[in-house]
Amino acid sequence: MHRRKHHRAYGVIWDEFQSSPALSRIGQGQSCPAAAKLPDNLMALQSKMRSCLLSDAGVVQYYTGATDRTKKEDMVTPSDLTGADGQVMVEIPLGWHKYWYANSKHYHLISREQFNGANRLDAFYKNDEWVKNRYIGAYEGVLYDVSANRYTNGLYLSACSITFINATSVISCTAYNHPFTRLEVGDKISITGTTYNNGTFTVAVAGDQSITVSEGLTDETAGSTVLQTQKDWSASTGDKLSSVANKTPINRGTRASFRAVAKNRGAGWRQQDYDLVSAIQLFYLVEYASWYSQSMIGAGLTNFGGTNWLNRSNYNPIEKTGLSNGLGNVSGGVDNGSNALGSYMSYRGIENFYGHVWKWVDGININDRVPYVCNNDTHFADNTTTNYTFLGVTLADSNGYQKTLEQIARGFLPASVGGSSSTYITDYYWQNTGWRVAGLGGSTFNGAYAGAACWVLYYSSGALNQYIGSRSSW
């Protein structure tokens, strides 16, 4: 019985002294090449990942097409990805994992079935009970504006010169090339920093450098205007973090703010957590047997460049969600380089797991480079070890491309730096002293730094940036 179960396990061996990002395979599929996708019939876990519509109560309404998310599972009936049928999520099945380290080698074996020496992945011990599936947002987090009763588009323009024209109700900003491009009719925007036009306004006509609003304005050019999507970060009564298609991700919130709006959707909802993203990283690594995710799946939306992004929209998200819908559950992407528009990546339906904007990761706190983790969202909090588990390691104390990882089963965290964009881990790591929170994946201007193992453990809990967002999970 033991042998019959164990032979279904499959995995990888990584020799940390080997500079090549490619790994060797172990178990079922060990004869298959590394740095290439393992066939689906040899992957009992990854092959079961699939997109679905999930109700606020955490119930699957239906699954979407394997190769086209705009269709239901029958590949004929249209699916509704606007939020009307539920949140667009990727279902991840419970897996068993065995990890050990010996002679500079890290061993990872996974299976859908229990086997000798294996434990269930920590991601599935959610809020002190085992669950058979976890769900992660198919898209970067979008905001549902409760007071406006609509899904809205993310935007934050900081301290810039904006002109208000009374006669036409036009608001214009020439400081950037496309500041308003991703707004839509009906979006609510909040304005501060002016003499006469502070308040909330409704977009009536959308444009690139100007918009028309429904409300009246007072003639003025204000040099230090702050214009942003209307947001209510309040716990319980505020807006809701969402996963729907054809909207611009919401940005410019602390990790705690995103935590609050994620939970506002209902019991079981949270922003993506450390154990869940660790499971996805593990699934990716075993599937491709290479750390070099940008080579295996695609660069993603990472090559636009900082100056281009600043000039375009003040570091605001440049794409709407849903570019990968035509892939369904298939991994892949498009990289348009310095042009960027239309660029994306998707790992088995998880669009922009890395790239575009950084995504906060909850359930991990770092103090002086010492990480503590938790998978009970009632205990999620910043700058604390209360109800968190000490991982027993201290992370690398320098920024750089990751070279070696900590010898732990619970996730992939850097022990040292000294690699490059094409050797060892191939992804970058930022750190700092004191209490820190976690972000994953890299952004539009991070280029080769970005990837499935790219961590920023540099920001304090109060950090706010236009290029940081989040992702919902259940």
N, C-alpha and C positions, 0 to 999 in steps of 0.2 A: 504493500500500500504506500509506504514511504517513497519507494523508488518511483512508483507510477506518478505520484504527485510532484516529486522533485523535478522530474525531467521536463515538466511544463514551465519551470522557472527559466527566465532569460535575463541577461544583464550584460554588464561591461566591467572591464578591468582598466583602471587608469594608473599608470606608473608616473608618479609625480616628478621623477627625474628625467622623463622623456619630454623633450621640448615640443614634439609634434602634438597638435591638438587632437589628433585621432586617437581613439581608444581601441582596445581589443575586445572581442565579444566572449561571453561565457554562457554556458547552458544552452537552452534551445536557441538555435540560430547562430551558434558559435562559428559555423563555417561560412557565414555571410560576411561580406566585406565591411570594414569600418568606414567611417566618413561617407555613409550612404544609408538611405532609408531601409530599415528592416521590413520585409514583407508583412502585410497586415495579418496573414494567416499564422504568423509566428508571434504576434503581439496580442495577447488576450485582453490587455488593459487598454492600450492606446486605440485599438480598433473599435472599442466600445464608447469612446468619447464622441458625443454628438450634440448638435445644437437643438434647443427646444425653447418653447414658450412656457415660462414658469409664473404661476399666479403669486400674488402677494402672500398667500398662505403656504407657499412652497410646494405646490402641486403642479406637476407637468400637465399642461393643456394639450400639447401635441409636439411631436418632433418635426424638424424641418428636413428638407431634401439633403441627401448625402453629398451631392455635388452642386447643389443650388439652394441656398437658404431662402430664397424668395418663394420657394415652393414648399408644400408640406411633404411628408415622407413619401407619399405616392408619386411625387415628382410631377404632378399635374395640377392639383389644387393650390391656388396662391396662398401663401402664408401672410400674416399681417405682422410686420416688424415695427409698427409705430407705437406700441405699448397698449393698443386696444385689446390684444389677446394675452397680454402678459409681458414679462421681461424676457428679453432674448438672452439666453444663457447657454453655456456649454456644460453638459453633464459629464462628470468624471467618476468612474466606478471605483469602489473600494479595492485597494490593492495590498498585497503583502510584500514586505521588503526585508532583505537580509543584507547587512553591511558588515564588513570587517576590513581591517588594515594589516598588512604584513609585508615586510621587506620592500618598503617604499611604494607599495601598491594599494590602491583603494578598490575594494570589490563591492559591486552592487548587483543583487539579484532581486527580481520582482516577479510576481505571479498574481493571478486572480484567486488562487487557492492557497490555503495554508500549506507550508512546507517546513521541513526541519530547520530550526534556527531562525525562522522568519517572524516578524511582528507586523501587525497591521500598521499602515502608515498613519502617522500622528494627525494628518489633516482630517482624518475621518473620526477622530475622537473630539467631537464638537460639543462644547458646552456640557462636558462631563458624561456624554453618552456616545456610543458608536453609531454611526450612520452608514448606510450602504452606498450613498452617492453624495458628492459635493457638487456645487454649481458655481461657476464663475462667469461674470459678464462677458458676453461675446464681443462687446465693444467697450471702449474707454467710457468712463462714467459721464453720463448726461444728467442735467438737473431737471426735475419736475418742479415747476413753480406752482406751489399749492394755491397761492392767492390768485394767480392768473389762470389756474386750471389748464395748464399746457406744459408740454416739454419745450424747453427753451435752449438757446445757444449761448455758449460761453464766450465772454469778452471782458477784458479789463484794460482800459487805457489810463495810464498814470501820468498825472501832472503835465498834460500837454495843452497846446493852444487849440481851442475849439471855438468856432464862430456860430452864433445863434442868430437867425434871421426871423423876425416877427412876421413879415408879410407873407412868407411862404412856408413857415414852420419847418425850416430846413436847419439841420445841424451838420456842420462840415468840419473836417479835420484833414489838413494837407500835410501834417507832420509825417504821415506814413502813407504808403502807396495803396494799401487795401485795408484800412482799419475796420471798416464796417461790412466787409464782403460776406461774412458768415452769419450776419443777422438776417432775420426774416420778418415779414409782416406779422404783427401781433406780439412780437417779443417786447418785454418790458425792460427798460433800462433806467438805472439810477444815476443821477448826476450830482456831484458835490464840487466845491472849490470855485464856484462862480459867485458873482455878486447878485445876479437877478434870476438865474435859471436852475438853481438847485431844486431837485424834485425827481419824480418818477414820470417817465414818458413812454408812450406806446408807438412802436415803429409802424408807420402807415405805408411808406414806400422805402424799400431797401436799396442800397447802392454800395459803391466801393469807398469813396471818400466823403460821401454825404448821405444822410437819411432824412426823410420827412416824417414828422411825428404828428399824432392826432391832436395833441394839446397845443395851446398857445405858448409862444416864446416872447422873450424881450430881447431886442437888439443888443448884442454884446459879443466881444471877443475876449474870452477869458484865458489867460496864459497858463493857469495851473489847474485845469479841469481834470477831475477824475470821473470817468464814464465807465460804467460796468453793468453787466447783466444783473437784474434784480435778484437778490439772493436772500434767503432767510435760513441761517445756519442753526436756528434754535432746535434743541432736542425736543422730541415728542410732537411739537406743533409746527415745525418748520418744513422746509422743502425736502425732496426725496432724491437720493442718488438712484440713477436709473441706467438701464441698458437697452436702448432703442436705436433704430437706424435713422440715418439722414439728419442727424443733429451734430452740432459742434460740441466737443467735450467741455464740461465745466472746469474751471481752473481758479487759481488764486484763492485757495483755502488752506488752512492749517490741516494737519492730519486729524486733529481733534474735531475740526469742523466737518470734515468728510466723514468721520466716524459717526457724528450725530445724524447727518442727513441719510447715511446708509441705513442706520437703525430705524429711521422714521418710516421706512417702508413696511416694517412689521417684524414680528418675532422671527428670529433666525437670520435676518439680514444683517450684513456687515460689509465694510469695504474689504478688499482682498487681504488675506492674512498670510503670515509668514509660513505656516505649515502647508497651506494650500499652494502657494507659489513654489514652495520647495518640492511638493509632489509633482507639479507641472514641469519644473526643471529636471527632475529625475526622469519623468516619462520622456521628455525630449532627449535627454542624454542617452538613455538606453535605446531609443528608437534610431538615433543617427550615429551613435558611437563617435561623437566629435564634440568638443567644446565650441567649435567655430560656428555658432548658430547663424551668423550673418552670411556665411558661405553655404550652409546647408539649406536654409529656408529663404534667405534674402536679406539685403541690408536693411529693409524697412524704411520708414520715413526718418532718416538720420543724416542725410547729406545735403540739407538745404544751406547750411552755413549760418553762423551767428549774425553777421552783418546783413545778409539777405533777409533773415527772419525779423531782425529789428526793424529794418526799413519797410518791410511788408506790413507788419501789424503789431509792433511792439511786443514780440515774443508770444503772441496769442496763438492758440491752435489754428492750423491752416487747413485742415481737412475735416469733413464731416464723417460720422460713423457709417459703416456699411459698404465701404469700397470692396471688401472681400466677400460680399454675399454670393457672388458668382462661383466661389470656390466651395461653398458648403463646408463640409468637415475636412476638406483637403488642405494640407499645408502649402504655403507658397507666398508669393508677393511680387510687387513691382517696385523698382527703384528708378526714379527719373532723375536721380542725381541732384545737381544744383538747381534744376527746375522744380523738383520736389512734388509739385502738384500731381495728384494721382498715385503717389507712392504709399505703400503699406506693406505689412507682412501679416501673416496669420498662421498660428500653429494650431492645427486641428480645430479651427473655428474660432480661436481666441485672437481677435484682430488686435494688432499692435501690442502684443505681449511685451515687446520692447519697441522703443522709438516713439516718435511724435511728441508726446509729453511724458515726463516722468510720472509714475504712479506711486502714490503712498502705499506702504505695506504696514498693516496693523499687526498686533500680537508679537512685536519684538521691540525691546528697548535696549539701548546700548549706553553704558556708563564707562567712560575712560576705556573704550574699545572692548569692554566685556559685555557680551550679549546675554539677554534673558528673554524667554519666549513664553507665550501663553496662547491657548486655543479656546478660551472661554470668553466670549465677547462681553459678558457682564463685568469682566475684570479688565477689559482693555482700558488703558490709561497711559499717559505719558510720564516719563521721568520717575519711574517707580520700579521696584522689584517685588512689590506686594502681589501675591498670587501668580507670580512669574517663576519660571524654572531656569536656574543657572545652567548654561550649557557646558560649563567646565573648561572654557577656552578663553584666550585673549587674542583678539584679531590683530592683523598687521597694523603697524604704527606709521606707515607711510602711504601716500597716494601712489597709484601706479597700476599697470596691467598685472593682474593676479598671476602668481606663479604656482603656489601651493595652497591647498585648502586644509581646513581643520579636519582632524580625524574623528568625525562625528557622523552618526546616522541621520541626525535631524537637520538636514539642510546642507547648503553649500556656501561656506563663508571663508573669506581669504585668510590664510595664515601668513603669507608673504607675498611680496610683489617682486617684479623683475622679469615679467614676460613681455609680450609684445602683441600687436594686433593680429598676428598670425601664429603665435607660439603659445604653448602652455594653455592657459584658460581663455586667452584672446579678448577678454572683457576687462574693463577698468573698474577701479574701486577708489572711492573717496572716503576719508575718515577725519575725525577730530577728537579732541579730548572733551570730557564732561558728558552730560546727558545728550544723547542723539536719537533721532528717529530715522526710519528707513524709507528709501525710495528705490524703485526697481526699473531697470531697462534702458535708461538713456532717453534723450530727446532729439528733436529735429536737427540740432546743430552738433550733436556729439559724435557723429561719424563712426569711425572704427572703434571708438570707446564703447559703443552701445552693444547690447546683446542680451541673451537670455540669462546670463550670470552677472550682469553689470549692476553694481550696488553703489548707491550714494548713502553713506552712513555719516554724513557730514553736517546735516541741517539740525538745528535745534527745534524744539517742539513748536516754537512760534513762527517758523519760517513760512513766508508767503511769496510765491512767484507765479508769473503768468504761465511758465512752462512746467508747472506741476499740477497734476490732477489726481484721479483715483479710478477705481474700478469696483463695481459691486460684486458681492458673492453671497451665497446662501449655504 
